[in-house]
Amino acid sequence: MSDRPRAAPRFERKFFGAAETFTCIGSGSAGGKASGLLQIKDVFAARLPPEACAPFTVEIPTLTVIATDAFDRFVRENGLGDIVRSDAPDGRIAHAFQHATLPSDLVGDLRALIEQVHTPLAVRSSSLLEDALFHPFAGVYGTKMIPNNQPDVDTRFHKLVEAVKFVYASTYFRSAKSYIKAAGCGADDEKMAVVIQEVVGHRFASRLYPHVSGVAKSFSFYRSGSARPEDGSVSLALGLGKTIVEGGVVWTYAPADPRQTPPFASAADQLKRTQTEFWAVNMGRPPAYDPTAETEYLVKANVADADFDGALTLVASTYDARADRLVSGTGRAGPRVVTFAPLLVLEELPLNRVIRSLLAVCEDALQAPVEIEFAVTLPASRGAAEPPRIGFLQVRPMVVSDQVVVIEPEEMTGPRVLLASDEVLGNGVVETMCDIVFVKPETFETRHTREMASEIADMNRALLDEGRPYLLIGFGRWGSSDPSLGIPTDWGHICGARAIVEATRPGITVELSQGSHFFHNISSFRVSYFSTRPHIGYDVDWAWLSGQSIVRDAAFVRHVRLAAPLTVKVDGRSGRGVILKPA
């Protein structure tokens, strides 16, 4: 950023009610995520007057960050060096960290914090490398949300300690290690700070969640209607932002034209293909004890539950089956459809205008295209006293290629074309890949997608060790948390790929992936991302692929190697892309 950040004030054993809403425990680094938030907090104070966002209040939710010196001492004093340098599975590392002891002074600070706080807390990673311009570790490390509503202090304290240890352990999970290697960094380059932050949300009986979670980009090679890449994009979801960052079903639009509806075949089709489930913090009956699970204190609910909660007034439309149309709002009976029309079309609150203001201020401060994350709580009813609130959760710089590539339609067909698409993310030309990893169409079934993810992770690790970039081809969404929509890989499982393809098969034709962390990493590493559409003439030349020299042939995935490199061309302006076989 152009403005030099101040140091975070020291945590004085107060959380809510302290003079500062952003404090630090320890003397080491606050990590990339926390440092970025502290800097943008000062930028907002200087450049974002309250009237620019009215009637919303915009603020960074109260937080304390545990600096990296505590992490170093935790690993050293508990003798964890051997296991973190080993190839132990994630579960073993997580359990070893849970059985270790935090430094005594940190224990005292956490105890003082939790004695005062009875509301849910998000415990999030803020590593040294996280959100650095060329090595953004978006979504690589763990986040754990805790309800923090137990009546006794001891229980709340132990749950907070478990969450901190979980985030520490995630520094050494296999996907994180692979990611560090792909980023060209050494394991010793990484240190972990931990953010403990208020969860933005409204409590509805046994669930707590925001009315809206969002991720907005100031630049996007995705096109929506007549939008240009520099118009950016916004993805919104009901409930916690986990739906967005993990590639769930969300509402995506161009902020220059928020009334533009995505291309659905009909209102009935829209009812089927929009968000039906959401994530919330479980404020009810305690779940089964599992401190090594990221979702231990989260719960999935459906849109009908949110309707019962009264959370859809400004979020949903209602389906009129007789006319096969949607009516904005929830003023009549009928199935609810999460379209955000009351906010984006009727503009009952100027959410889109505020998002655009936030993007502009952040882009100017970072002097680069940006991606931001936020959560929104809305008034319980029209005319209610409490103002709508936007909790600003994160800002990251984006790396955007400025290479000029032009692909004419006639280049997308012919004998040299391995595959082509007019729905491609990225921009540029790559001619360095002789390796292809692909899911075998003859053995593909959605019930086996988890096994496919495991086979791909093994091949990715081997190719990383050899320093060989590769083309990855599979079916459905990469990185989806729902195995029925695609192959549920983490970014660390495929981070050695320089080009990635979402192909289609009967029964698994979905919209292009939208997981924000996944695609932030893709854009930052300049990975081309193709979505093929056989029904309009673009498919993979599977026959040619099956005839190439096999390096490894697993049950569901095959790795082949070519004698000469492929040519990958992507025209980010038109959205066209083509992958050519060696000449």
LUMKOLDREN-179405 format. One record per residue (C-alpha): residue number from 1; z, y, x; residue in one letter. Coordinates in steps of 0.1 Angstrom, whole numbers, always signed. Layout:
// residues N
NUM_Z_Y_X_A
...
//
This chain:
// residues 583
1_+0_+0_+0_M
2_-5_+35_+11_S
3_+32_+45_+6_D
4_+57_+31_+30_R
5_+84_+11_+11_P
6_+121_+19_+15_R
7_+145_-9_+23_A
8_+161_-26_-7_A
9_+197_-15_-13_P
10_+224_-40_-5_R
11_+237_-62_-33_F
12_+272_-49_-41_E
13_+282_-79_-62_R
14_+269_-62_-94_K
15_+238_-72_-113_F
16_+235_-54_-146_F
17_+252_-20_-147_G
18_+247_-13_-110_A
19_+233_+20_-98_A
20_+203_+1_-84_E
21_+183_-25_-104_T
22_+167_-39_-73_F
23_+191_-52_-45_T
24_+191_-75_-16_C
25_+215_-102_-3_I
26_+213_-106_+35_G
27_+196_-89_+64_S
28_+163_-107_+68_G
29_+130_-102_+51_S
30_+127_-99_+13_A
31_+94_-118_+14_G
32_+60_-107_+2_G
33_+66_-109_-36_K
34_+98_-89_-36_A
35_+86_-64_-10_S
36_+55_-57_-32_G
37_+77_-52_-63_L
38_+100_-28_-45_L
39_+71_-8_-33_Q
40_+54_-6_-66_I
41_+87_+3_-82_K
42_+87_+35_-61_D
43_+50_+41_-69_V
44_+57_+39_-106_F
45_+86_+64_-103_A
46_+62_+88_-85_A
47_+29_+83_-103_R
48_+36_+67_-138_L
49_+54_+92_-160_P
50_+71_+77_-191_P
51_+47_+95_-215_E
52_+17_+77_-199_A
53_+30_+44_-213_C
54_+47_+55_-245_A
55_+59_+40_-268_P
56_+63_+12_-243_F
57_+90_+13_-216_T
58_+77_-2_-184_V
59_+101_-15_-158_E
60_+106_-41_-131_I
61_+133_-64_-146_P
62_+166_-63_-128_T
63_+166_-85_-97_L
64_+184_-95_-66_T
65_+165_-110_-37_V
66_+182_-135_-12_I
67_+166_-125_+22_A
68_+151_-151_+46_T
69_+180_-151_+70_D
70_+200_-172_+44_A
71_+171_-197_+43_F
72_+171_-201_+80_D
73_+208_-207_+82_R
74_+206_-232_+52_F
75_+180_-253_+69_V
76_+197_-251_+104_R
77_+233_-256_+94_E
78_+225_-286_+71_N
79_+203_-303_+97_G
80_+173_-304_+75_L
81_+148_-299_+103_G
82_+138_-336_+106_D
83_+131_-342_+69_I
84_+111_-309_+65_V
85_+89_-318_+95_R
86_+84_-353_+81_S
87_+58_-366_+56_D
88_+86_-374_+31_A
89_+76_-372_-6_P
90_+86_-341_-26_D
91_+113_-359_-45_G
92_+131_-370_-13_R
93_+130_-335_+1_I
94_+142_-320_-31_A
95_+172_-343_-33_H
96_+181_-337_+4_A
97_+181_-300_-3_F
98_+203_-305_-34_Q
99_+229_-323_-14_H
100_+230_-296_+13_A
101_+254_-266_+13_T
102_+245_-229_+10_L
103_+260_-205_+35_P
104_+295_-195_+25_S
105_+288_-157_+22_D
106_+258_-164_+0_L
107_+280_-186_-22_V
108_+304_-157_-27_G
109_+276_-133_-37_D
110_+261_-158_-61_L
111_+295_-165_-77_R
112_+301_-128_-82_A
113_+266_-124_-97_L
114_+269_-152_-122_I
115_+304_-142_-133_E
116_+289_-111_-149_Q
117_+256_-124_-162_V
118_+253_-146_-193_H
119_+215_-142_-200_T
120_+186_-163_-187_P
121_+176_-159_-151_L
122_+143_-167_-133_A
123_+147_-180_-98_V
124_+114_-173_-80_R
125_+99_-178_-45_S
126_+92_-148_-23_S
127_+80_-162_+10_S
128_+70_-143_+41_L
129_+33_-153_+35_L
130_+34_-150_-2_E
131_+10_-123_-16_D
132_-2_-113_+19_A
133_-38_-100_+15_L
134_-56_-129_+31_F
135_-30_-156_+26_H
136_-18_-152_-10_P
137_+4_-182_-19_F
138_+1_-177_-56_A
139_+18_-205_-76_G
140_+23_-227_-45_V
141_+61_-226_-44_Y
142_+86_-234_-71_G
143_+101_-212_-99_T
144_+130_-223_-120_K
145_+143_-206_-151_M
146_+179_-213_-162_I
147_+194_-204_-196_P
148_+227_-193_-181_N
149_+244_-195_-215_N
150_+271_-220_-207_Q
151_+306_-207_-216_P
152_+322_-216_-183_D
153_+315_-198_-150_V
154_+315_-230_-129_D
155_+287_-246_-148_T
156_+265_-214_-147_R
157_+272_-211_-110_F
158_+262_-247_-102_H
159_+230_-243_-122_K
160_+221_-211_-103_L
161_+228_-228_-69_V
162_+206_-258_-79_E
163_+178_-235_-88_A
164_+180_-217_-54_V
165_+180_-250_-36_K
166_+149_-261_-56_F
167_+129_-230_-46_V
168_+140_-236_-9_Y
169_+129_-272_-11_A
170_+95_-262_-25_S
171_+87_-246_+8_T
172_+81_-280_+22_Y
173_+65_-299_-7_F
174_+32_-316_+2_R
175_+10_-292_-16_S
176_+27_-262_+1_A
177_+22_-279_+35_K
178_-15_-285_+28_S
179_-19_-249_+17_Y
180_-3_-235_+48_I
181_-27_-256_+69_K
182_-57_-245_+49_A
183_-46_-209_+54_A
184_-46_-213_+91_G
185_-9_-208_+94_C
186_+18_-229_+112_G
187_+48_-243_+93_A
188_+70_-221_+115_D
189_+53_-190_+102_D
190_+67_-194_+68_E
191_+102_-184_+57_K
192_+116_-183_+21_M
193_+133_-155_+3_A
194_+144_-161_-33_V
195_+143_-136_-62_V
196_+169_-139_-89_I
197_+156_-119_-119_Q
198_+163_-112_-155_E
199_+140_-131_-178_V
200_+120_-108_-201_V
201_+122_-122_-236_G
202_+137_-122_-271_H
203_+161_-149_-283_R
204_+150_-168_-313_F
205_+178_-193_-321_A
206_+175_-221_-295_S
207_+145_-205_-277_R
208_+140_-174_-256_L
209_+105_-161_-248_Y
210_+84_-129_-247_P
211_+61_-121_-275_H
212_+33_-117_-250_V
213_+27_-127_-214_S
214_-2_-114_-195_G
215_-22_-114_-163_V
216_-47_-86_-157_A
217_-72_-81_-129_K
218_-89_-49_-120_S
219_-120_-68_-108_F
220_-135_-100_-122_S
221_-167_-118_-117_F
222_-162_-133_-152_Y
223_-184_-116_-177_R
224_-174_-108_-213_S
225_-201_-93_-235_G
226_-215_-63_-217_S
227_-185_-59_-193_A
228_-192_-54_-156_R
229_-172_-71_-129_P
230_-154_-38_-120_E
231_-142_-36_-156_D
232_-118_-64_-148_G
233_-102_-90_-172_S
234_-70_-96_-191_V
235_-55_-129_-201_S
236_-27_-130_-228_L
237_-6_-158_-241_A
238_+23_-162_-265_L
239_+55_-172_-248_G
240_+63_-175_-211_L
241_+35_-169_-186_G
242_+35_-205_-174_K
243_+8_-211_-200_T
244_-15_-186_-182_I
245_-7_-194_-146_V
246_-12_-232_-152_E
247_-46_-229_-169_G
248_-35_-234_-205_G
249_-54_-220_-235_V
250_-52_-182_-235_V
251_-69_-152_-249_W
252_-91_-135_-223_T
253_-109_-102_-228_Y
254_-124_-73_-208_A
255_-100_-42_-209_P
256_-130_-19_-213_A
257_-138_-36_-247_D
258_-106_-53_-261_P
259_-122_-57_-296_R
260_-149_-81_-282_Q
261_-141_-116_-295_T
262_-148_-146_-272_P
263_-179_-166_-283_P
264_-165_-190_-310_F
265_-189_-208_-333_A
266_-169_-198_-364_S
267_-134_-188_-375_A
268_-126_-225_-381_A
269_-137_-232_-345_D
270_-114_-204_-333_Q
271_-85_-219_-352_L
272_-90_-252_-332_K
273_-97_-236_-298_R
274_-70_-209_-295_T
275_-34_-213_-283_Q
276_-14_-238_-303_T
277_+16_-243_-280_E
278_+38_-221_-259_F
279_+66_-223_-233_W
280_+101_-210_-239_A
281_+135_-211_-222_V
282_+157_-238_-239_N
283_+188_-220_-252_M
284_+199_-250_-273_G
285_+211_-285_-265_R
286_+213_-291_-227_P
287_+185_-313_-214_P
288_+187_-344_-193_A
289_+201_-335_-159_Y
290_+172_-331_-134_D
291_+177_-304_-108_P
292_+145_-313_-90_T
293_+123_-306_-120_A
294_+108_-271_-124_E
295_+107_-274_-162_T
296_+143_-288_-166_E
297_+154_-258_-188_Y
298_+120_-251_-204_L
299_+108_-263_-238_V
300_+73_-264_-254_K
301_+70_-253_-290_A
302_+41_-247_-314_N
303_+27_-217_-331_V
304_+43_-227_-364_A
305_+77_-224_-346_D
306_+69_-189_-335_A
307_+58_-181_-370_D
308_+92_-193_-383_F
309_+108_-171_-356_D
310_+90_-141_-369_G
311_+74_-136_-335_A
312_+37_-134_-346_L
313_+36_-102_-366_T
314_+18_-83_-339_L
315_+3_-113_-321_V
316_-16_-134_-346_A
317_-43_-134_-373_S
318_-44_-156_-404_T
319_-71_-180_-412_Y
320_-87_-176_-447_D
321_-102_-211_-453_A
322_-122_-200_-484_R
323_-141_-174_-466_A
324_-139_-190_-431_D
325_-127_-158_-416_R
326_-97_-144_-398_L
327_-75_-115_-412_V
328_-55_-96_-386_S
329_-17_-100_-389_G
330_+6_-123_-408_T
331_+7_-105_-441_G
332_-7_-135_-461_R
333_-1_-172_-462_A
334_-23_-195_-441_G
335_-26_-210_-406_P
336_-19_-185_-378_R
337_-43_-180_-349_V
338_-31_-163_-317_V
339_-57_-136_-313_T
340_-35_-105_-305_F
341_-58_-86_-330_A
342_-30_-64_-343_P
343_-26_-51_-307_L
344_-62_-52_-295_L
345_-82_-45_-326_V
346_-59_-26_-349_L
347_-40_-10_-320_E
348_-7_-9_-338_E
349_+7_-5_-303_L
350_-15_+7_-274_P
351_-10_-23_-252_L
352_-45_-23_-237_N
353_-43_+14_-228_R
354_-10_+8_-209_V
355_-24_-23_-191_I
356_-54_-2_-179_R
357_-30_+25_-167_S
358_-9_+0_-148_L
359_-41_-15_-132_L
360_-53_+19_-121_A
361_-20_+30_-105_V
362_-16_-3_-87_C
363_-52_-4_-75_E
364_-48_+32_-61_D
365_-16_+23_-44_A
366_-29_-9_-27_L
367_-64_+6_-21_Q
368_-78_-27_-32_A
369_-86_-46_-65_P
370_-53_-60_-79_V
371_-40_-87_-101_E
372_-7_-80_-121_I
373_+16_-102_-141_E
374_+38_-89_-170_F
375_+58_-99_-200_A
376_+61_-80_-233_V
377_+88_-79_-260_T
378_+80_-62_-293_L
379_+101_-47_-320_P
380_+116_-71_-345_A
381_+98_-52_-373_S
382_+76_-21_-378_R
383_+98_+10_-374_G
384_+126_-8_-356_A
385_+148_+12_-333_A
386_+142_-7_-301_E
387_+111_+3_-282_P
388_+85_-22_-271_P
389_+91_-32_-235_R
390_+68_-43_-206_I
391_+85_-62_-178_G
392_+63_-58_-147_F
393_+66_-91_-128_L
394_+41_-91_-99_Q
395_+13_-73_-82_V
396_-11_-89_-58_R
397_-41_-76_-39_P
398_-74_-94_-45_M
399_-101_-101_-20_V
400_-136_-94_-34_V
401_-168_-102_-16_S
402_-193_-73_-13_D
403_-222_-95_+0_Q
404_-254_-89_-20_V
405_-268_-121_-33_V
406_-297_-123_-58_V
407_-306_-156_-75_I
408_-337_-157_-96_E
409_-339_-182_-126_P
410_-367_-202_-109_E
411_-344_-209_-79_E
412_-321_-229_-102_M
413_-344_-259_-108_T
414_-364_-281_-84_G
415_-360_-312_-62_P
416_-337_-295_-37_R
417_-312_-285_-64_V
418_-280_-306_-64_L
419_-266_-285_-92_L
420_-269_-250_-107_A
421_-250_-230_-132_S
422_-250_-196_-149_D
423_-212_-196_-152_E
424_-200_-192_-116_V
425_-170_-175_-101_L
426_-174_-160_-67_G
427_-201_-143_-46_N
428_-219_-150_-13_G
429_-236_-178_+7_V
430_-219_-207_+24_V
431_-238_-231_+47_E
432_-209_-250_+64_T
433_-203_-281_+42_M
434_-215_-316_+51_C
435_-188_-334_+30_D
436_-187_-339_-7_I
437_-157_-353_-27_V
438_-166_-362_-63_F
439_-151_-381_-92_V
440_-173_-411_-100_K
441_-188_-406_-135_P
442_-190_-444_-141_E
443_-152_-448_-138_T
444_-141_-415_-153_F
445_-116_-417_-183_E
446_-91_-390_-192_T
447_-63_-416_-191_R
448_-67_-419_-154_H
449_-68_-382_-144_T
450_-34_-384_-127_R
451_-46_-412_-105_E
452_-77_-392_-97_M
453_-55_-362_-87_A
454_-36_-384_-62_S
455_-68_-398_-47_E
456_-83_-363_-42_I
457_-50_-350_-26_A
458_-52_-378_+0_D
459_-89_-370_+8_M
460_-81_-333_+9_N
461_-53_-339_+34_R
462_-76_-360_+56_A
463_-104_-334_+56_L
464_-79_-306_+64_L
465_-67_-326_+94_D
466_-103_-329_+106_E
467_-111_-293_+99_G
468_-140_-301_+76_R
469_-146_-279_+45_P
470_-160_-298_+15_Y
471_-176_-295_-19_L
472_-154_-309_-48_L
473_-169_-321_-80_I
474_-150_-333_-111_G
475_-148_-333_-148_F
476_-130_-308_-171_G
477_-106_-282_-158_R
478_-92_-283_-123_W
479_-55_-275_-121_G
480_-49_-280_-158_S
481_-13_-290_-167_S
482_-29_-310_-196_D
483_-45_-342_-182_P
484_-67_-345_-213_S
485_-84_-312_-203_L
486_-92_-322_-168_G
487_-77_-333_-135_I
488_-41_-320_-130_P
489_-42_-310_-94_T
490_-21_-284_-77_D
491_-39_-259_-56_W
492_-25_-275_-25_G
493_-42_-308_-34_H
494_-77_-293_-32_I
495_-72_-263_-9_C
496_-97_-275_+17_G
497_-126_-272_-7_A
498_-150_-243_-1_R
499_-169_-248_-34_A
500_-155_-265_-66_I
501_-174_-278_-96_V
502_-163_-284_-132_E
503_-187_-308_-146_A
504_-187_-322_-182_T
505_-187_-356_-198_R
506_-187_-367_-234_P
507_-154_-359_-249_G
508_-143_-335_-222_I
509_-162_-302_-225_T
510_-138_-273_-221_V
511_-140_-236_-214_E
512_-140_-226_-177_L
513_-105_-227_-162_S
514_-84_-196_-165_Q
515_-51_-204_-147_G
516_-43_-172_-129_S
517_-26_-185_-98_H
518_-53_-211_-94_F
519_-81_-185_-96_F
520_-62_-159_-75_H
521_-62_-184_-47_N
522_-99_-192_-52_I
523_-109_-156_-51_S
524_-87_-149_-21_S
525_-101_-178_-1_F
526_-136_-169_-13_R
527_-142_-204_-29_V
528_-172_-206_-52_S
529_-164_-221_-86_Y
530_-191_-237_-107_F
531_-191_-248_-144_S
532_-221_-270_-152_T
533_-236_-272_-187_R
534_-260_-302_-191_P
535_-269_-292_-226_H
536_-287_-261_-213_I
537_-304_-279_-185_G
538_-279_-276_-156_Y
539_-264_-309_-145_D
540_-254_-326_-112_V
541_-279_-349_-95_D
542_-256_-379_-97_W
543_-284_-403_-86_A
544_-288_-384_-53_W
545_-251_-382_-47_L
546_-246_-420_-52_S
547_-272_-426_-24_G
548_-254_-407_+3_Q
549_-234_-422_+32_S
550_-199_-432_+20_I
551_-168_-422_+41_V
552_-142_-434_+16_R
553_-146_-451_-18_D
554_-114_-451_-39_A
555_-110_-464_-75_A
556_-121_-431_-91_F
557_-131_-407_-63_V
558_-157_-410_-36_R
559_-162_-391_-3_H
560_-197_-389_+12_V
561_-210_-372_+43_R
562_-244_-356_+48_L
563_-263_-353_+81_A
564_-269_-316_+75_A
565_-250_-290_+55_P
566_-255_-279_+19_L
567_-264_-244_+10_T
568_-242_-227_-16_V
569_-254_-195_-31_K
570_-236_-174_-58_V
571_-247_-142_-73_D
572_-215_-127_-86_G
573_-232_-100_-106_R
574_-254_-123_-127_S
575_-230_-152_-127_G
576_-257_-175_-114_R
577_-251_-201_-87_G
578_-270_-229_-70_V
579_-261_-257_-45_I
580_-291_-269_-25_L
581_-294_-302_-8_K
582_-302_-301_+30_P
583_-338_-293_+37_A
//
